[in-house]
Amino acid sequence: MGASYLEMSKREMEIRAEMARELTSPCELCPRRCGVDRLSGERGFCKTPSRALISSYNLHFGEESPLVGTGGSGTIFFSGCNLGCVFCQNYEISHFTHEATEVSDEDLARIMLLLQEKGAHNINLVSPTHVVPHILSSLSIAVEKGLTLPLVYNTGSYDSTQTLGLLDGIVDIYLPDTKVFSSEYAEKYLHAVDYPEVAMDAISEMYRQVGDLVMDDRGVAIKGLLVRHLLMPDDIAGTRQWLEFIATSISPHTYLNIMDQYRPCGEADRFPELMVTISPSQVREAKEMARAMGFDRLDERDISRLFFLLNR
């Protein structure tokens, strides 16, 4: 099974890219609908100009096992973000865009091809929501030059279904993060009061496009949905509510990564309630809750295997 976009004509891909680019002038690419004219260089909430900004790219071995395989996930970290998470673990990347590298669509295509040459199993687009036009345009270029790897859309889930619709038949693997479930917390910690509703709609659309995760005989992801949920202090994340939503409205066969690596980052020190780490008992209870709801595909990180891959 090849990447889905290989079945799409160059003309259709170019049309999708143009439709996405039109959404940036005035910008309605994401649910914020800033209305700035990004084509002329104006910057909205995400602080991204007319070209994409990249912080780094490399083979990444810290992702979920189906993404890493043996060759690693070819990650491209885009700078800027349409969320304002005060506890962001990539705070510098998301907020300080002046430290990023501005790239053309041709440059981005070359990066994709380079990661493929290095042996990546996929092209992992980290924080891609605000640069969808650039991704589509560069993909058209990269495919002509031999790109065949599946695309991973690695997002905070603050995505509009309109923009996601342009990715139907192009993205093979969706990797959304489920953050807070309360509108109050969403406004306070993400600067996005409508985050819960937007994220639920977005994840539903992602699942409609790709379904449950499918892997090859090596255990490497080919197509489907993986969902991340970051545990937070005092259950600020709303773990039970998110698990119930995924189990009942998406699928109990969803590949689920309950993440325990929360640590106070960014501006978390402004909020005493965020200056707490996650306890082993909280992790254990969350996983037991997931299993009780019928989830049968929980990500279990193999630390010894990760150490081997990083040091081979």
C-alpha positions as CSV (number, residue, x, y, z in Angstrom):
1,M,0.0,0.0,0.0
2,G,1.5,3.3,-1.1
3,A,0.9,6.8,0.2
4,S,-2.6,8.0,-0.7
5,Y,-1.4,11.1,-2.5
6,L,0.2,8.9,-5.1
7,E,-3.3,8.2,-6.4
8,M,-4.0,11.9,-6.9
9,S,-3.2,13.8,-10.1
10,K,-0.7,16.7,-10.1
11,R,-3.5,19.0,-11.2
12,E,-5.8,18.0,-8.3
13,M,-2.9,18.5,-5.8
14,E,-2.2,22.0,-7.3
15,I,-5.9,22.9,-7.0
16,R,-6.0,21.9,-3.4
17,A,-2.8,24.0,-2.7
18,E,-4.4,27.0,-4.4
19,M,-7.6,26.6,-2.4
20,A,-5.6,26.4,0.8
21,R,-3.6,29.5,-0.2
22,E,-6.8,31.4,-0.9
23,L,-7.8,30.8,2.8
24,T,-4.8,32.9,3.9
25,S,-6.0,36.1,2.3
26,P,-7.8,37.1,4.5
27,C,-6.7,34.2,6.7
28,E,-9.4,31.8,7.6
29,L,-7.1,28.7,7.6
30,C,-7.7,27.8,11.2
31,P,-10.6,28.4,13.6
32,R,-9.2,31.7,14.8
33,R,-10.0,33.3,11.4
34,C,-7.5,36.1,12.1
35,G,-8.4,37.8,8.8
36,V,-4.8,39.0,8.1
37,D,-3.4,39.0,4.6
38,R,-0.6,36.5,4.9
39,L,0.1,36.5,1.2
40,S,1.4,40.1,1.6
41,G,3.4,39.1,4.7
42,E,1.0,40.1,7.5
43,R,1.2,37.9,10.5
44,G,-1.7,36.7,12.7
45,F,-1.8,34.7,15.9
46,C,0.5,32.0,14.5
47,K,3.1,34.7,13.6
48,T,3.8,33.0,10.2
49,P,4.4,35.2,7.1
50,S,3.8,34.2,3.5
51,R,6.4,31.4,3.7
52,A,6.6,28.5,6.1
53,L,8.9,28.8,9.1
54,I,10.9,25.7,10.1
55,S,12.7,25.2,13.4
56,S,14.4,21.9,12.6
57,Y,14.0,18.6,10.8
58,N,15.5,15.2,11.5
59,L,14.9,11.5,12.0
60,H,13.0,11.2,15.3
61,F,13.0,8.1,17.4
62,G,10.9,9.4,20.3
63,E,7.5,9.1,18.6
64,E,5.0,6.3,18.9
65,S,6.4,2.9,18.0
66,P,4.3,2.5,14.7
67,L,5.8,5.8,13.5
68,V,9.4,5.1,14.5
69,G,9.8,1.6,13.2
70,T,13.5,1.0,12.8
71,G,14.3,3.9,10.5
72,G,12.7,6.7,12.5
73,S,10.0,9.3,11.8
74,G,11.1,12.0,9.4
75,T,9.9,15.0,11.5
76,I,9.7,18.6,10.3
77,F,9.1,21.0,13.2
78,F,7.2,24.1,11.9
79,S,7.6,27.3,13.9
80,G,4.7,29.3,15.1
81,C,1.4,27.8,16.3
82,N,-2.3,28.6,16.2
83,L,-2.6,27.7,19.9
84,G,-1.2,29.6,22.8
85,C,-0.6,26.8,25.3
86,V,1.0,28.4,28.4
87,F,2.6,25.0,29.3
88,C,3.9,24.2,25.8
89,Q,6.9,21.9,25.8
90,N,8.0,23.5,22.5
91,Y,7.4,27.0,23.7
92,E,10.4,28.6,22.1
93,I,9.6,27.0,18.7
94,S,5.9,28.0,18.9
95,H,6.3,31.5,20.2
96,F,9.7,32.8,19.0
97,T,9.4,32.6,15.3
98,H,12.2,35.0,14.7
99,E,14.6,32.2,15.5
100,A,13.2,30.0,12.7
101,T,14.2,29.6,9.1
102,E,11.9,30.9,6.4
103,V,11.7,28.3,3.6
104,S,10.2,28.3,0.1
105,D,8.0,25.5,-1.0
106,E,10.9,24.1,-3.1
107,D,13.0,24.1,0.1
108,L,10.3,22.2,2.0
109,A,10.1,19.6,-0.8
110,R,13.9,19.1,-0.7
111,I,13.7,18.5,3.1
112,M,11.0,15.9,2.6
113,L,13.1,14.1,0.0
114,L,16.2,14.3,2.2
115,L,14.4,12.6,5.1
116,Q,13.2,9.9,2.7
117,E,16.8,9.3,1.6
118,K,17.9,9.0,5.2
119,G,15.5,6.1,5.7
120,A,12.5,7.7,7.4
121,H,9.3,5.6,7.5
122,N,7.1,8.8,7.0
123,I,7.1,12.5,6.8
124,N,5.9,13.8,10.2
125,L,4.6,17.4,9.9
126,V,4.7,18.8,13.5
127,S,2.3,21.8,14.1
128,P,1.2,21.9,10.4
129,T,-2.2,23.6,10.8
130,H,-1.1,27.1,9.8
131,V,1.1,26.0,6.9
132,V,-1.2,23.6,5.0
133,P,-0.9,25.7,1.8
134,H,2.9,25.3,1.9
135,I,2.7,21.6,2.6
136,L,0.4,21.0,-0.3
137,S,2.5,23.0,-2.7
138,S,5.7,21.4,-1.7
139,L,4.2,18.0,-1.8
140,S,3.3,18.5,-5.4
141,I,7.0,19.3,-6.1
142,A,8.3,16.4,-4.0
143,V,6.1,13.8,-5.6
144,E,7.4,14.6,-9.0
145,K,10.9,14.0,-7.7
146,G,10.1,10.7,-6.1
147,L,8.6,11.2,-2.7
148,T,6.5,8.1,-1.7
149,L,6.3,8.2,2.1
150,P,3.0,8.6,4.0
151,L,2.3,12.0,5.5
152,V,1.8,12.3,9.3
153,Y,-0.3,15.3,10.3
154,N,0.9,15.9,13.9
155,T,-1.4,18.5,15.3
156,G,-2.8,20.1,18.5
157,S,-6.3,19.5,17.0
158,Y,-7.2,23.2,16.7
159,D,-8.1,22.6,13.0
160,S,-11.0,23.6,10.9
161,T,-12.9,20.9,9.1
162,Q,-12.8,23.1,6.0
163,T,-9.0,23.0,5.9
164,L,-8.9,19.3,6.8
165,G,-11.2,18.6,3.9
166,L,-8.4,19.8,1.6
167,L,-6.2,17.0,3.0
168,D,-8.6,14.2,2.3
169,G,-6.8,11.6,0.2
170,I,-3.5,13.3,0.9
171,V,-2.7,12.7,4.6
172,D,-2.4,9.0,5.5
173,I,-1.8,9.3,9.2
174,Y,-3.4,11.8,11.6
175,L,-1.8,12.3,15.0
176,P,-4.0,14.7,17.0
177,D,-3.3,15.7,20.6
178,T,-6.3,16.0,22.9
179,K,-5.6,18.8,25.4
180,V,-8.2,20.3,27.9
181,F,-11.9,19.4,27.7
182,S,-13.2,22.4,29.7
183,S,-13.9,25.7,27.8
184,E,-12.8,27.5,30.9
185,Y,-9.4,25.8,31.0
186,A,-9.1,26.2,27.2
187,E,-9.5,29.9,27.4
188,K,-7.2,30.2,30.4
189,Y,-4.4,27.9,29.3
190,L,-4.7,27.6,25.5
191,H,-6.1,31.1,24.6
192,A,-8.8,29.2,22.7
193,V,-12.2,29.1,24.5
194,D,-13.7,26.9,21.7
195,Y,-10.9,24.3,21.7
196,P,-12.9,21.3,23.0
197,E,-15.7,21.6,20.4
198,V,-13.2,22.4,17.6
199,A,-11.0,19.5,18.5
200,M,-13.8,17.0,18.7
201,D,-15.1,18.1,15.2
202,A,-11.6,17.9,13.8
203,I,-10.8,14.5,15.2
204,S,-14.1,13.2,13.9
205,E,-13.2,14.4,10.4
206,M,-9.7,12.9,10.6
207,Y,-11.2,9.5,11.5
208,R,-13.7,9.8,8.7
209,Q,-10.9,10.2,6.3
210,V,-8.5,7.5,7.5
211,G,-10.2,5.2,10.0
212,D,-8.4,3.1,12.6
213,L,-4.7,2.7,12.4
214,V,-3.4,0.1,9.9
215,M,0.2,-1.2,10.2
216,D,2.3,-3.4,7.9
217,D,3.9,-6.7,8.9
218,R,6.8,-4.8,10.5
219,G,4.5,-2.9,12.8
220,V,5.0,0.4,10.9
221,A,2.0,2.6,10.5
222,I,0.6,2.8,7.0
223,K,-2.7,4.7,7.4
224,G,-5.1,5.7,10.2
225,L,-5.6,7.7,13.3
226,L,-3.4,7.8,16.4
227,V,-4.5,10.0,19.3
228,R,-2.4,11.5,22.0
229,H,-3.6,12.6,25.4
230,L,-1.3,14.5,27.7
231,L,-2.0,13.9,31.4
232,M,-2.0,17.1,33.4
233,P,-1.9,18.1,37.1
234,D,-5.3,17.9,38.9
235,D,-6.9,16.4,35.8
236,I,-6.9,19.8,34.1
237,A,-6.9,17.8,30.8
238,G,-10.2,16.2,31.5
239,T,-8.9,12.7,30.8
240,R,-12.2,10.8,31.5
241,Q,-14.2,13.1,29.2
242,W,-11.7,12.7,26.3
243,L,-11.5,9.0,26.7
244,E,-15.3,8.8,26.7
245,F,-15.5,10.9,23.6
246,I,-12.9,8.8,21.7
247,A,-14.5,5.5,22.8
248,T,-18.1,6.4,21.9
249,S,-17.7,8.9,19.0
250,I,-14.6,7.7,17.3
251,S,-13.6,4.1,18.0
252,P,-12.4,2.0,21.0
253,H,-9.9,0.5,18.6
254,T,-8.2,3.9,18.3
255,Y,-4.4,3.7,18.8
256,L,-4.1,5.7,21.9
257,N,-1.0,7.2,23.6
258,I,-1.6,8.3,27.2
259,M,1.3,10.6,27.7
260,D,3.0,11.0,31.1
261,Q,5.7,13.5,30.2
262,Y,4.1,16.7,31.4
263,R,6.4,19.1,33.0
264,P,6.1,22.8,33.7
265,C,7.3,24.7,30.6
266,G,6.8,28.0,28.9
267,E,4.7,30.3,31.1
268,A,3.5,27.6,33.4
269,D,5.2,29.3,36.3
270,R,2.4,32.0,36.1
271,F,0.0,29.3,37.3
272,P,0.8,27.6,40.6
273,E,-1.6,24.7,39.7
274,L,0.5,23.9,36.6
275,M,3.8,23.7,38.6
276,V,3.2,20.0,39.5
277,T,4.5,16.8,37.9
278,I,2.4,13.7,37.1
279,S,2.5,10.8,39.5
280,P,2.9,7.1,38.5
281,S,-0.5,6.4,40.1
282,Q,-2.2,9.0,37.9
283,V,-0.7,7.3,34.8
284,R,-1.8,3.9,36.1
285,E,-5.3,5.0,36.8
286,A,-5.6,6.7,33.4
287,K,-4.5,3.5,31.6
288,E,-6.8,1.3,33.7
289,M,-9.7,3.7,32.9
290,A,-8.9,3.4,29.1
291,R,-8.9,-0.4,29.2
292,A,-12.1,-0.4,31.2
293,M,-13.7,1.6,28.4
294,G,-12.6,-0.9,25.8
295,F,-9.5,0.6,24.4
296,D,-7.3,-2.3,23.2
297,R,-4.5,-0.4,21.5
298,L,-2.5,1.6,24.1
299,D,0.9,2.8,23.2
300,E,3.5,1.1,25.4
301,R,6.9,2.7,25.0
302,D,9.8,0.2,24.8
303,I,12.6,2.2,26.5
304,S,15.3,-0.5,25.8
305,R,14.3,-0.5,22.1
306,L,14.5,3.3,22.0
307,F,17.9,3.3,23.6
308,F,19.1,0.8,21.0
309,L,17.7,2.8,18.0
310,L,19.3,6.0,19.3
311,N,22.7,4.4,19.9
312,R,23.0,1.9,17.0
